[in-house]
């Protein structure tokens, strides 16, 4: 879980996204991988 939150923080800083925007994007990717 710590790795995931670190990843989210890194991405939010890198792309200037809010925490929730990053969560949404990650969720989309997980859904795509889960249902492909």
Secondary structure in CASP SS format (residue, H / E / C, confidence):
PFRMAT SS
TARGET T0000
AUTHOR 0000-0000-0000
METHOD secondary structure of the structure
MODEL  1
X C 1.00
X H 1.00
X H 1.00
X H 1.00
X H 1.00
X H 1.00
X H 1.00
X H 1.00
X H 1.00
X H 1.00
X H 1.00
X H 1.00
X H 1.00
X H 1.00
X H 1.00
X C 1.00
X C 1.00
X C 1.00
X H 1.00
X H 1.00
X H 1.00
X H 1.00
X H 1.00
X H 1.00
X H 1.00
X H 1.00
X H 1.00
X H 1.00
X H 1.00
X H 1.00
X H 1.00
X H 1.00
X H 1.00
X H 1.00
X H 1.00
X C 1.00
END
